[in-house]
Amino acid sequence: GGSVSTEFTVHAYGKHTFTCKTDCEYKKTLICGIDIESGNPPDEPSNVSCIQHGTDGHPVCTWDKGRLTYITTTYVLQ
């Protein structure tokens, strides 16, 4: 019937898992949890280059992603 809250600072890049457990009479029970990814926002891609061989070929593109983000990053070419 009660609630608990806390704040914490994440000091390291990457994926971190935090869990909440009850500790009652030497028995721990998992109540909830959360996965947090910490990192840098992605840089804007640079040096974008696309090559297509023939009129029916599929374009192949490359680019420089910039600095490492430490988080799952997806790039979409439009």
Secondary structure, 3 states (H helix, E strand, C coil): CCCCCCCCCCCCCEEEEEEEEEEECCEEEEEEEEEEEECCCCCCCEEEEEECCCCCCCCEEEEECCCCCCCCCCCCCC
